[in-house]
Amino acid sequence: MKEVAFANALAIVSDAVSLVCALLVWTARDFVLGIASGWVHGMDLAALPVATPTLSGVLVGLVTLTVAAWAVGYSFAWTYNRLAK
């Protein structure tokens, strides 16, 4: 497995999911809260304070997610390659 290719792919897919999520939070907050509540085993996420995402917040999140996803992807592929020998 090519470490850099895997890391790039994970970063790109993570960014796409993040952008879709941000768009859904802006346009369909109740829908997103309904899905997310199922992911956290029925916790009432609607009870949490609500903040509207800002463009700068989304961009900072996207940059940090890209770096984190790339690092995790590279580490995963590197570890996989060592264990597969």
HTML snippet that shows the backbone in 3Dmol.js (N, CA, C, O; Angstrom):
<script src="https://3Dmol.org/build/3Dmol-min.js"></script>
<div id="view" style="width:600px;height:400px;position:relative"></div>
<script>
const pdb = `
ATOM      1  N   MET A   1       0.857  -1.165   0.000  1.00  0.00           N
ATOM      2  CA  MET A   1       0.000   0.000   0.000  1.00  0.00           C
ATOM      3  C   MET A   1       0.907   1.233   0.000  1.00  0.00           C
ATOM      4  O   MET A   1       1.870   1.309   0.763  1.00  0.00           O
ATOM      5  N   LYS A   2       0.591   2.171  -0.844  1.00  0.00           N
ATOM      6  CA  LYS A   2       1.379   3.407  -0.913  1.00  0.00           C
ATOM      7  C   LYS A   2       0.899   4.377   0.160  1.00  0.00           C
ATOM      8  O   LYS A   2      -0.248   4.823   0.143  1.00  0.00           O
ATOM      9  N   GLU A   3       1.793   4.697   1.092  1.00  0.00           N
ATOM     10  CA  GLU A   3       1.422   5.520   2.238  1.00  0.00           C
ATOM     11  C   GLU A   3       0.866   6.882   1.834  1.00  0.00           C
ATOM     12  O   GLU A   3      -0.187   7.297   2.320  1.00  0.00           O
ATOM     13  N   VAL A   4       1.572   7.573   0.948  1.00  0.00           N
ATOM     14  CA  VAL A   4       1.163   8.926   0.575  1.00  0.00           C
ATOM     15  C   VAL A   4      -0.170   8.905  -0.179  1.00  0.00           C
ATOM     16  O   VAL A   4      -1.025   9.757   0.061  1.00  0.00           O
ATOM     17  N   ALA A   5      -0.352   7.954  -1.077  1.00  0.00           N
ATOM     18  CA  ALA A   5      -1.613   7.859  -1.826  1.00  0.00           C
ATOM     19  C   ALA A   5      -2.778   7.590  -0.878  1.00  0.00           C
ATOM     20  O   ALA A   5      -3.841   8.197  -1.008  1.00  0.00           O
ATOM     21  N   PHE A   6      -2.578   6.682   0.075  1.00  0.00           N
ATOM     22  CA  PHE A   6      -3.634   6.378   1.040  1.00  0.00           C
ATOM     23  C   PHE A   6      -3.943   7.606   1.890  1.00  0.00           C
ATOM     24  O   PHE A   6      -5.110   7.928   2.113  1.00  0.00           O
ATOM     25  N   ALA A   7      -2.908   8.292   2.364  1.00  0.00           N
ATOM     26  CA  ALA A   7      -3.094   9.487   3.188  1.00  0.00           C
ATOM     27  C   ALA A   7      -3.815  10.576   2.403  1.00  0.00           C
ATOM     28  O   ALA A   7      -4.710  11.230   2.938  1.00  0.00           O
ATOM     29  N   ASN A   8      -3.438  10.779   1.146  1.00  0.00           N
ATOM     30  CA  ASN A   8      -4.109  11.779   0.309  1.00  0.00           C
ATOM     31  C   ASN A   8      -5.583  11.430   0.123  1.00  0.00           C
ATOM     32  O   ASN A   8      -6.447  12.302   0.216  1.00  0.00           O
ATOM     33  N   ALA A   9      -5.868  10.162  -0.138  1.00  0.00           N
ATOM     34  CA  ALA A   9      -7.252   9.734  -0.346  1.00  0.00           C
ATOM     35  C   ALA A   9      -8.081   9.957   0.907  1.00  0.00           C
ATOM     36  O   ALA A   9      -9.203  10.457   0.823  1.00  0.00           O
ATOM     37  N   LEU A  10      -7.549   9.594   2.065  1.00  0.00           N
ATOM     38  CA  LEU A  10      -8.287   9.774   3.310  1.00  0.00           C
ATOM     39  C   LEU A  10      -8.537  11.258   3.583  1.00  0.00           C
ATOM     40  O   LEU A  10      -9.628  11.629   4.018  1.00  0.00           O
ATOM     41  N   ALA A  11      -7.553  12.098   3.337  1.00  0.00           N
ATOM     42  CA  ALA A  11      -7.716  13.538   3.555  1.00  0.00           C
ATOM     43  C   ALA A  11      -8.788  14.104   2.624  1.00  0.00           C
ATOM     44  O   ALA A  11      -9.617  14.903   3.059  1.00  0.00           O
ATOM     45  N   ILE A  12      -8.786  13.708   1.362  1.00  0.00           N
ATOM     46  CA  ILE A  12      -9.764  14.216   0.399  1.00  0.00           C
ATOM     47  C   ILE A  12     -11.175  13.775   0.769  1.00  0.00           C
ATOM     48  O   ILE A  12     -12.102  14.586   0.761  1.00  0.00           O
ATOM     49  N   VAL A  13     -11.342  12.499   1.092  1.00  0.00           N
ATOM     50  CA  VAL A  13     -12.669  11.995   1.452  1.00  0.00           C
ATOM     51  C   VAL A  13     -13.154  12.651   2.752  1.00  0.00           C
ATOM     52  O   VAL A  13     -14.327  13.005   2.863  1.00  0.00           O
ATOM     53  N   SER A  14     -12.274  12.812   3.717  1.00  0.00           N
ATOM     54  CA  SER A  14     -12.640  13.467   4.979  1.00  0.00           C
ATOM     55  C   SER A  14     -13.094  14.901   4.737  1.00  0.00           C
ATOM     56  O   SER A  14     -14.072  15.355   5.330  1.00  0.00           O
ATOM     57  N   ASP A  15     -12.389  15.607   3.872  1.00  0.00           N
ATOM     58  CA  ASP A  15     -12.765  16.989   3.552  1.00  0.00           C
ATOM     59  C   ASP A  15     -14.126  17.052   2.878  1.00  0.00           C
ATOM     60  O   ASP A  15     -14.936  17.926   3.189  1.00  0.00           O
ATOM     61  N   ALA A  16     -14.381  16.134   1.960  1.00  0.00           N
ATOM     62  CA  ALA A  16     -15.669  16.118   1.267  1.00  0.00           C
ATOM     63  C   ALA A  16     -16.809  15.872   2.255  1.00  0.00           C
ATOM     64  O   ALA A  16     -17.841  16.541   2.197  1.00  0.00           O
ATOM     65  N   VAL A  17     -16.623  14.924   3.150  1.00  0.00           N
ATOM     66  CA  VAL A  17     -17.651  14.636   4.160  1.00  0.00           C
ATOM     67  C   VAL A  17     -17.854  15.853   5.063  1.00  0.00           C
ATOM     68  O   VAL A  17     -18.988  16.187   5.405  1.00  0.00           O
ATOM     69  N   SER A  18     -16.775  16.507   5.446  1.00  0.00           N
ATOM     70  CA  SER A  18     -16.869  17.681   6.306  1.00  0.00           C
ATOM     71  C   SER A  18     -17.626  18.813   5.618  1.00  0.00           C
ATOM     72  O   SER A  18     -18.452  19.475   6.246  1.00  0.00           O
ATOM     73  N   LEU A  19     -17.356  19.041   4.344  1.00  0.00           N
ATOM     74  CA  LEU A  19     -18.044  20.104   3.614  1.00  0.00           C
ATOM     75  C   LEU A  19     -19.537  19.798   3.452  1.00  0.00           C
ATOM     76  O   LEU A  19     -20.369  20.696   3.581  1.00  0.00           O
ATOM     77  N   VAL A  20     -19.878  18.547   3.173  1.00  0.00           N
ATOM     78  CA  VAL A  20     -21.282  18.155   3.076  1.00  0.00           C
ATOM     79  C   VAL A  20     -21.963  18.342   4.432  1.00  0.00           C
ATOM     80  O   VAL A  20     -23.090  18.832   4.496  1.00  0.00           O
ATOM     81  N   CYS A  21     -21.295  17.959   5.498  1.00  0.00           N
ATOM     82  CA  CYS A  21     -21.842  18.115   6.840  1.00  0.00           C
ATOM     83  C   CYS A  21     -22.088  19.598   7.153  1.00  0.00           C
ATOM     84  O   CYS A  21     -23.153  19.952   7.658  1.00  0.00           O
ATOM     85  N   ALA A  22     -21.117  20.458   6.860  1.00  0.00           N
ATOM     86  CA  ALA A  22     -21.280  21.897   7.107  1.00  0.00           C
ATOM     87  C   ALA A  22     -22.459  22.449   6.322  1.00  0.00           C
ATOM     88  O   ALA A  22     -23.251  23.226   6.855  1.00  0.00           O
ATOM     89  N   LEU A  23     -22.580  22.058   5.071  1.00  0.00           N
ATOM     90  CA  LEU A  23     -23.694  22.512   4.241  1.00  0.00           C
ATOM     91  C   LEU A  23     -25.036  22.060   4.824  1.00  0.00           C
ATOM     92  O   LEU A  23     -25.997  22.828   4.850  1.00  0.00           O
ATOM     93  N   LEU A  24     -25.093  20.807   5.290  1.00  0.00           N
ATOM     94  CA  LEU A  24     -26.325  20.306   5.890  1.00  0.00           C
ATOM     95  C   LEU A  24     -26.654  21.014   7.198  1.00  0.00           C
ATOM     96  O   LEU A  24     -27.826  21.261   7.483  1.00  0.00           O
ATOM     97  N   VAL A  25     -25.644  21.344   7.995  1.00  0.00           N
ATOM     98  CA  VAL A  25     -25.897  22.073   9.246  1.00  0.00           C
ATOM     99  C   VAL A  25     -26.467  23.455   8.935  1.00  0.00           C
ATOM    100  O   VAL A  25     -27.351  23.938   9.642  1.00  0.00           O
ATOM    101  N   TRP A  26     -25.959  24.091   7.874  1.00  0.00           N
ATOM    102  CA  TRP A  26     -26.476  25.406   7.485  1.00  0.00           C
ATOM    103  C   TRP A  26     -27.899  25.321   6.954  1.00  0.00           C
ATOM    104  O   TRP A  26     -28.701  26.224   7.193  1.00  0.00           O
ATOM    105  N   THR A  27     -28.223  24.249   6.235  1.00  0.00           N
ATOM    106  CA  THR A  27     -29.504  24.193   5.522  1.00  0.00           C
ATOM    107  C   THR A  27     -30.545  23.267   6.153  1.00  0.00           C
ATOM    108  O   THR A  27     -31.741  23.452   5.927  1.00  0.00           O
ATOM    109  N   ALA A  28     -30.121  22.288   6.929  1.00  0.00           N
ATOM    110  CA  ALA A  28     -31.064  21.307   7.469  1.00  0.00           C
ATOM    111  C   ALA A  28     -30.620  20.836   8.853  1.00  0.00           C
ATOM    112  O   ALA A  28     -30.367  19.652   9.073  1.00  0.00           O
ATOM    113  N   ARG A  29     -30.533  21.780   9.767  1.00  0.00           N
ATOM    114  CA  ARG A  29     -30.007  21.499  11.111  1.00  0.00           C
ATOM    115  C   ARG A  29     -30.767  20.371  11.809  1.00  0.00           C
ATOM    116  O   ARG A  29     -30.147  19.499  12.417  1.00  0.00           O
ATOM    117  N   ASP A  30     -32.093  20.375  11.732  1.00  0.00           N
ATOM    118  CA  ASP A  30     -32.876  19.333  12.412  1.00  0.00           C
ATOM    119  C   ASP A  30     -32.578  17.944  11.837  1.00  0.00           C
ATOM    120  O   ASP A  30     -32.517  16.960  12.575  1.00  0.00           O
ATOM    121  N   PHE A  31     -32.397  17.874  10.538  1.00  0.00           N
ATOM    122  CA  PHE A  31     -32.047  16.604   9.886  1.00  0.00           C
ATOM    123  C   PHE A  31     -30.716  16.086  10.417  1.00  0.00           C
ATOM    124  O   PHE A  31     -30.591  14.909  10.758  1.00  0.00           O
ATOM    125  N   VAL A  32     -29.721  16.971  10.485  1.00  0.00           N
ATOM    126  CA  VAL A  32     -28.388  16.587  10.971  1.00  0.00           C
ATOM    127  C   VAL A  32     -28.458  16.155  12.436  1.00  0.00           C
ATOM    128  O   VAL A  32     -27.848  15.158  12.821  1.00  0.00           O
ATOM    129  N   LEU A  33     -29.199  16.900  13.248  1.00  0.00           N
ATOM    130  CA  LEU A  33     -29.330  16.531  14.660  1.00  0.00           C
ATOM    131  C   LEU A  33     -30.007  15.175  14.819  1.00  0.00           C
ATOM    132  O   LEU A  33     -29.644  14.401  15.705  1.00  0.00           O
ATOM    133  N   GLY A  34     -30.980  14.885  13.972  1.00  0.00           N
ATOM    134  CA  GLY A  34     -31.643  13.587  14.024  1.00  0.00           C
ATOM    135  C   GLY A  34     -30.690  12.445  13.710  1.00  0.00           C
ATOM    136  O   GLY A  34     -30.700  11.417  14.388  1.00  0.00           O
ATOM    137  N   ILE A  35     -29.867  12.624  12.682  1.00  0.00           N
ATOM    138  CA  ILE A  35     -28.888  11.591  12.322  1.00  0.00           C
ATOM    139  C   ILE A  35     -27.834  11.456  13.423  1.00  0.00           C
ATOM    140  O   ILE A  35     -27.520  10.347  13.854  1.00  0.00           O
ATOM    141  N   ALA A  36     -27.297  12.574  13.868  1.00  0.00           N
ATOM    142  CA  ALA A  36     -26.244  12.544  14.878  1.00  0.00           C
ATOM    143  C   ALA A  36     -26.741  11.945  16.189  1.00  0.00           C
ATOM    144  O   ALA A  36     -25.983  11.267  16.882  1.00  0.00           O
ATOM    145  N   SER A  37     -27.998  12.184  16.538  1.00  0.00           N
ATOM    146  CA  SER A  37     -28.549  11.597  17.765  1.00  0.00           C
ATOM    147  C   SER A  37     -28.533  10.080  17.687  1.00  0.00           C
ATOM    148  O   SER A  37     -28.283   9.415  18.693  1.00  0.00           O
ATOM    149  N   GLY A  38     -28.792   9.526  16.525  1.00  0.00           N
ATOM    150  CA  GLY A  38     -28.722   8.080  16.343  1.00  0.00           C
ATOM    151  C   GLY A  38     -27.309   7.549  16.495  1.00  0.00           C
ATOM    152  O   GLY A  38     -27.103   6.435  16.976  1.00  0.00           O
ATOM    153  N   TRP A  39     -26.345   8.344  16.087  1.00  0.00           N
ATOM    154  CA  TRP A  39     -24.938   7.931  16.183  1.00  0.00           C
ATOM    155  C   TRP A  39     -24.440   7.934  17.620  1.00  0.00           C
ATOM    156  O   TRP A  39     -23.515   7.196  17.960  1.00  0.00           O
ATOM    157  N   VAL A  40     -25.046   8.757  18.463  1.00  0.00           N
ATOM    158  CA  VAL A  40     -24.616   8.811  19.870  1.00  0.00           C
ATOM    159  C   VAL A  40     -25.658   8.144  20.760  1.00  0.00           C
ATOM    160  O   VAL A  40     -25.851   8.537  21.910  1.00  0.00           O
ATOM    161  N   HIS A  41     -26.318   7.145  20.222  1.00  0.00           N
ATOM    162  CA  HIS A  41     -27.219   6.267  20.959  1.00  0.00           C
ATOM    163  C   HIS A  41     -28.357   7.005  21.645  1.00  0.00           C
ATOM    164  O   HIS A  41     -28.688   6.741  22.801  1.00  0.00           O
ATOM    165  N   GLY A  42     -28.951   7.942  20.902  1.00  0.00           N
ATOM    166  CA  GLY A  42     -30.166   8.594  21.377  1.00  0.00           C
ATOM    167  C   GLY A  42     -29.979   9.770  22.310  1.00  0.00           C
ATOM    168  O   GLY A  42     -30.968  10.273  22.843  1.00  0.00           O
ATOM    169  N   MET A  43     -28.758  10.234  22.535  1.00  0.00           N
ATOM    170  CA  MET A  43     -28.586  11.435  23.356  1.00  0.00           C
ATOM    171  C   MET A  43     -29.343  12.588  22.706  1.00  0.00           C
ATOM    172  O   MET A  43     -29.420  12.670  21.481  1.00  0.00           O
ATOM    173  N   ASP A  44     -29.887  13.456  23.505  1.00  0.00           N
ATOM    174  CA  ASP A  44     -30.657  14.585  22.991  1.00  0.00           C
ATOM    175  C   ASP A  44     -29.710  15.720  22.637  1.00  0.00           C
ATOM    176  O   ASP A  44     -29.441  16.597  23.458  1.00  0.00           O
ATOM    177  N   LEU A  45     -29.213  15.696  21.417  1.00  0.00           N
ATOM    178  CA  LEU A  45     -28.286  16.741  20.985  1.00  0.00           C
ATOM    179  C   LEU A  45     -28.984  18.082  20.800  1.00  0.00           C
ATOM    180  O   LEU A  45     -28.335  19.129  20.808  1.00  0.00           O
ATOM    181  N   ALA A  46     -30.309  18.054  20.633  1.00  0.00           N
ATOM    182  CA  ALA A  46     -31.051  19.301  20.478  1.00  0.00           C
ATOM    183  C   ALA A  46     -31.000  20.137  21.754  1.00  0.00           C
ATOM    184  O   ALA A  46     -31.237  21.344  21.705  1.00  0.00           O
ATOM    185  N   ALA A  47     -30.697  19.520  22.887  1.00  0.00           N
ATOM    186  CA  ALA A  47     -30.612  20.241  24.152  1.00  0.00           C
ATOM    187  C   ALA A  47     -29.322  21.054  24.272  1.00  0.00           C
ATOM    188  O   ALA A  47     -29.209  21.913  25.147  1.00  0.00           O
ATOM    189  N   LEU A  48     -28.362  20.788  23.406  1.00  0.00           N
ATOM    190  CA  LEU A  48     -27.097  21.518  23.439  1.00  0.00           C
ATOM    191  C   LEU A  48     -27.273  22.917  22.853  1.00  0.00           C
ATOM    192  O   LEU A  48     -28.161  23.133  22.030  1.00  0.00           O
ATOM    193  N   PRO A  49     -26.435  23.869  23.270  1.00  0.00           N
ATOM    194  CA  PRO A  49     -26.523  25.211  22.678  1.00  0.00           C
ATOM    195  C   PRO A  49     -26.260  25.137  21.169  1.00  0.00           C
ATOM    196  O   PRO A  49     -25.437  24.348  20.705  1.00  0.00           O
ATOM    197  N   VAL A  50     -26.972  25.969  20.426  1.00  0.00           N
ATOM    198  CA  VAL A  50     -26.862  25.968  18.974  1.00  0.00           C
ATOM    199  C   VAL A  50     -26.062  27.182  18.516  1.00  0.00           C
ATOM    200  O   VAL A  50     -26.332  28.308  18.933  1.00  0.00           O
ATOM    201  N   ALA A  51     -25.090  26.947  17.666  1.00  0.00           N
ATOM    202  CA  ALA A  51     -24.320  28.030  17.067  1.00  0.00           C
ATOM    203  C   ALA A  51     -24.310  27.823  15.559  1.00  0.00           C
ATOM    204  O   ALA A  51     -24.155  26.698  15.084  1.00  0.00           O
ATOM    205  N   THR A  52     -24.471  28.883  14.823  1.00  0.00           N
ATOM    206  CA  THR A  52     -24.421  28.800  13.369  1.00  0.00           C
ATOM    207  C   THR A  52     -22.969  28.756  12.937  1.00  0.00           C
ATOM    208  O   THR A  52     -22.170  29.588  13.367  1.00  0.00           O
ATOM    209  N   PRO A  53     -22.616  27.793  12.089  1.00  0.00           N
ATOM    210  CA  PRO A  53     -21.232  27.720  11.623  1.00  0.00           C
ATOM    211  C   PRO A  53     -20.843  28.983  10.856  1.00  0.00           C
ATOM    212  O   PRO A  53     -21.652  29.552  10.122  1.00  0.00           O
ATOM    213  N   THR A  54     -19.612  29.405  11.033  1.00  0.00           N
ATOM    214  CA  THR A  54     -19.086  30.546  10.281  1.00  0.00           C
ATOM    215  C   THR A  54     -18.145  30.024   9.200  1.00  0.00           C
ATOM    216  O   THR A  54     -17.619  28.916   9.309  1.00  0.00           O
ATOM    217  N   LEU A  55     -17.939  30.808   8.178  1.00  0.00           N
ATOM    218  CA  LEU A  55     -17.037  30.419   7.105  1.00  0.00           C
ATOM    219  C   LEU A  55     -15.626  30.217   7.644  1.00  0.00           C
ATOM    220  O   LEU A  55     -14.948  29.260   7.269  1.00  0.00           O
ATOM    221  N   SER A  56     -15.181  31.114   8.522  1.00  0.00           N
ATOM    222  CA  SER A  56     -13.821  30.966   9.064  1.00  0.00           C
ATOM    223  C   SER A  56     -13.721  29.716   9.930  1.00  0.00           C
ATOM    224  O   SER A  56     -12.698  29.031   9.901  1.00  0.00           O
ATOM    225  N   GLY A  57     -14.757  29.409  10.697  1.00  0.00           N
ATOM    226  CA  GLY A  57     -14.755  28.204  11.514  1.00  0.00           C
ATOM    227  C   GLY A  57     -14.703  26.946  10.668  1.00  0.00           C
ATOM    228  O   GLY A  57     -13.980  26.002  10.985  1.00  0.00           O
ATOM    229  N   VAL A  58     -15.478  26.939   9.587  1.00  0.00           N
ATOM    230  CA  VAL A  58     -15.479  25.787   8.685  1.00  0.00           C
ATOM    231  C   VAL A  58     -14.109  25.629   8.025  1.00  0.00           C
ATOM    232  O   VAL A  58     -13.614  24.510   7.894  1.00  0.00           O
ATOM    233  N   LEU A  59     -13.498  26.729   7.612  1.00  0.00           N
ATOM    234  CA  LEU A  59     -12.181  26.654   6.970  1.00  0.00           C
ATOM    235  C   LEU A  59     -11.098  26.175   7.934  1.00  0.00           C
ATOM    236  O   LEU A  59     -10.254  25.358   7.562  1.00  0.00           O
ATOM    237  N   VAL A  60     -11.116  26.674   9.159  1.00  0.00           N
ATOM    238  CA  VAL A  60     -10.151  26.205  10.165  1.00  0.00           C
ATOM    239  C   VAL A  60     -10.359  24.722  10.431  1.00  0.00           C
ATOM    240  O   VAL A  60      -9.394  23.963  10.513  1.00  0.00           O
ATOM    241  N   GLY A  61     -11.614  24.307  10.566  1.00  0.00           N
ATOM    242  CA  GLY A  61     -11.914  22.896  10.770  1.00  0.00           C
ATOM    243  C   GLY A  61     -11.446  22.049   9.596  1.00  0.00           C
ATOM    244  O   GLY A  61     -10.930  20.948   9.785  1.00  0.00           O
ATOM    245  N   LEU A  62     -11.627  22.565   8.384  1.00  0.00           N
ATOM    246  CA  LEU A  62     -11.220  21.832   7.189  1.00  0.00           C
ATOM    247  C   LEU A  62      -9.702  21.668   7.130  1.00  0.00           C
ATOM    248  O   LEU A  62      -9.204  20.592   6.797  1.00  0.00           O
ATOM    249  N   VAL A  63      -8.981  22.716   7.446  1.00  0.00           N
ATOM    250  CA  VAL A  63      -7.512  22.632   7.421  1.00  0.00           C
ATOM    251  C   VAL A  63      -7.010  21.651   8.474  1.00  0.00           C
ATOM    252  O   VAL A  63      -6.164  20.806   8.183  1.00  0.00           O
ATOM    253  N   THR A  64      -7.527  21.758   9.693  1.00  0.00           N
ATOM    254  CA  THR A  64      -7.058  20.858  10.750  1.00  0.00           C
ATOM    255  C   THR A  64      -7.492  19.421  10.496  1.00  0.00           C
ATOM    256  O   THR A  64      -6.755  18.486  10.809  1.00  0.00           O
ATOM    257  N   LEU A  65      -8.686  19.236   9.928  1.00  0.00           N
ATOM    258  CA  LEU A  65      -9.135  17.886   9.575  1.00  0.00           C
ATOM    259  C   LEU A  65      -8.248  17.288   8.483  1.00  0.00           C
ATOM    260  O   LEU A  65      -7.916  16.104   8.531  1.00  0.00           O
ATOM    261  N   THR A  66      -7.867  18.096   7.511  1.00  0.00           N
ATOM    262  CA  THR A  66      -6.995  17.621   6.434  1.00  0.00           C
ATOM    263  C   THR A  66      -5.675  17.115   6.997  1.00  0.00           C
ATOM    264  O   THR A  66      -5.217  16.028   6.643  1.00  0.00           O
ATOM    265  N   VAL A  67      -5.069  17.901   7.869  1.00  0.00           N
ATOM    266  CA  VAL A  67      -3.792  17.515   8.468  1.00  0.00           C
ATOM    267  C   VAL A  67      -3.950  16.249   9.304  1.00  0.00           C
ATOM    268  O   VAL A  67      -3.138  15.330   9.200  1.00  0.00           O
ATOM    269  N   ALA A  68      -4.986  16.197  10.129  1.00  0.00           N
ATOM    270  CA  ALA A  68      -5.197  15.029  10.986  1.00  0.00           C
ATOM    271  C   ALA A  68      -5.496  13.781  10.162  1.00  0.00           C
ATOM    272  O   ALA A  68      -4.936  12.717  10.425  1.00  0.00           O
ATOM    273  N   ALA A  69      -6.370  13.903   9.170  1.00  0.00           N
ATOM    274  CA  ALA A  69      -6.716  12.745   8.342  1.00  0.00           C
ATOM    275  C   ALA A  69      -5.498  12.250   7.569  1.00  0.00           C
ATOM    276  O   ALA A  69      -5.292  11.044   7.441  1.00  0.00           O
ATOM    277  N   TRP A  70      -4.697  13.167   7.058  1.00  0.00           N
ATOM    278  CA  TRP A  70      -3.504  12.772   6.314  1.00  0.00           C
ATOM    279  C   TRP A  70      -2.534  12.021   7.228  1.00  0.00           C
ATOM    280  O   TRP A  70      -1.989  10.985   6.847  1.00  0.00           O
ATOM    281  N   ALA A  71      -2.323  12.549   8.429  1.00  0.00           N
ATOM    282  CA  ALA A  71      -1.404  11.904   9.374  1.00  0.00           C
ATOM    283  C   ALA A  71      -1.909  10.517   9.776  1.00  0.00           C
ATOM    284  O   ALA A  71      -1.127   9.568   9.846  1.00  0.00           O
ATOM    285  N   VAL A  72      -3.200  10.398  10.037  1.00  0.00           N
ATOM    286  CA  VAL A  72      -3.772   9.096  10.396  1.00  0.00           C
ATOM    287  C   VAL A  72      -3.675   8.136   9.211  1.00  0.00           C
ATOM    288  O   VAL A  72      -3.314   6.972   9.385  1.00  0.00           O
ATOM    289  N   GLY A  73      -3.993   8.613   8.015  1.00  0.00           N
ATOM    290  CA  GLY A  73      -3.915   7.768   6.824  1.00  0.00           C
ATOM    291  C   GLY A  73      -2.511   7.271   6.567  1.00  0.00           C
ATOM    292  O   GLY A  73      -2.309   6.095   6.264  1.00  0.00           O
ATOM    293  N   TYR A  74      -1.541   8.158   6.684  1.00  0.00           N
ATOM    294  CA  TYR A  74      -0.149   7.767   6.469  1.00  0.00           C
ATOM    295  C   TYR A  74       0.286   6.756   7.528  1.00  0.00           C
ATOM    296  O   TYR A  74       0.913   5.744   7.217  1.00  0.00           O
ATOM    297  N   SER A  75      -0.057   7.047   8.782  1.00  0.00           N
ATOM    298  CA  SER A  75       0.320   6.140   9.877  1.00  0.00           C
ATOM    299  C   SER A  75      -0.327   4.767   9.707  1.00  0.00           C
ATOM    300  O   SER A  75       0.312   3.744   9.953  1.00  0.00           O
ATOM    301  N   PHE A  76      -1.582   4.744   9.292  1.00  0.00           N
ATOM    302  CA  PHE A  76      -2.276   3.482   9.074  1.00  0.00           C
ATOM    303  C   PHE A  76      -1.598   2.680   7.969  1.00  0.00           C
ATOM    304  O   PHE A  76      -1.313   1.496   8.147  1.00  0.00           O
ATOM    305  N   ALA A  77      -1.338   3.319   6.829  1.00  0.00           N
ATOM    306  CA  ALA A  77      -0.726   2.616   5.699  1.00  0.00           C
ATOM    307  C   ALA A  77       0.684   2.147   6.049  1.00  0.00           C
ATOM    308  O   ALA A  77       1.079   1.040   5.682  1.00  0.00           O
ATOM    309  N   TRP A  78       1.442   2.979   6.752  1.00  0.00           N
ATOM    310  CA  TRP A  78       2.803   2.604   7.149  1.00  0.00           C
ATOM    311  C   TRP A  78       2.760   1.377   8.070  1.00  0.00           C
ATOM    312  O   TRP A  78       3.517   0.424   7.891  1.00  0.00           O
ATOM    313  N   THR A  79       1.862   1.423   9.054  1.00  0.00           N
ATOM    314  CA  THR A  79       1.732   0.300   9.988  1.00  0.00           C
ATOM    315  C   THR A  79       1.269  -0.962   9.259  1.00  0.00           C
ATOM    316  O   THR A  79       1.796  -2.051   9.488  1.00  0.00           O
ATOM    317  N   TYR A  80       0.290  -0.807   8.389  1.00  0.00           N
ATOM    318  CA  TYR A  80      -0.201  -1.946   7.614  1.00  0.00           C
ATOM    319  C   TYR A  80       0.938  -2.590   6.819  1.00  0.00           C
ATOM    320  O   TYR A  80       1.088  -3.812   6.817  1.00  0.00           O
ATOM    321  N   ASN A  81       1.725  -1.772   6.155  1.00  0.00           N
ATOM    322  CA  ASN A  81       2.835  -2.297   5.349  1.00  0.00           C
ATOM    323  C   ASN A  81       3.857  -3.044   6.211  1.00  0.00           C
ATOM    324  O   ASN A  81       4.407  -4.057   5.778  1.00  0.00           O
ATOM    325  N   ARG A  82       4.110  -2.560   7.408  1.00  0.00           N
ATOM    326  CA  ARG A  82       5.055  -3.253   8.293  1.00  0.00           C
ATOM    327  C   ARG A  82       4.480  -4.576   8.773  1.00  0.00           C
ATOM    328  O   ARG A  82       5.206  -5.566   8.864  1.00  0.00           O
ATOM    329  N   LEU A  83       3.203  -4.609   9.078  1.00  0.00           N
ATOM    330  CA  LEU A  83       2.578  -5.839   9.578  1.00  0.00           C
ATOM    331  C   LEU A  83       2.335  -6.855   8.465  1.00  0.00           C
ATOM    332  O   LEU A  83       2.262  -8.055   8.731  1.00  0.00           O
ATOM    333  N   ALA A  84       2.209  -6.395   7.236  1.00  0.00           N
ATOM    334  CA  ALA A  84       1.918  -7.294   6.110  1.00  0.00           C
ATOM    335  C   ALA A  84       3.148  -8.042   5.622  1.00  0.00           C
ATOM    336  O   ALA A  84       3.028  -8.945   4.794  1.00  0.00           O
ATOM    337  N   LYS A  85       4.318  -7.687   6.112  1.00  0.00           N
ATOM    338  CA  LYS A  85       5.571  -8.333   5.658  1.00  0.00           C
ATOM    339  C   LYS A  85       5.719  -9.710   6.271  1.00  0.00           C
ATOM    340  O   LYS A  85       6.703 -10.401   6.007  1.00  0.00           O
TER     341      LYS A  85
END
`;
const viewer = $3Dmol.createViewer("view");
viewer.addModel(pdb, "pdb");
viewer.setStyle({}, {cartoon: {color: "spectrum"}});
viewer.zoomTo();
viewer.render();
</script>
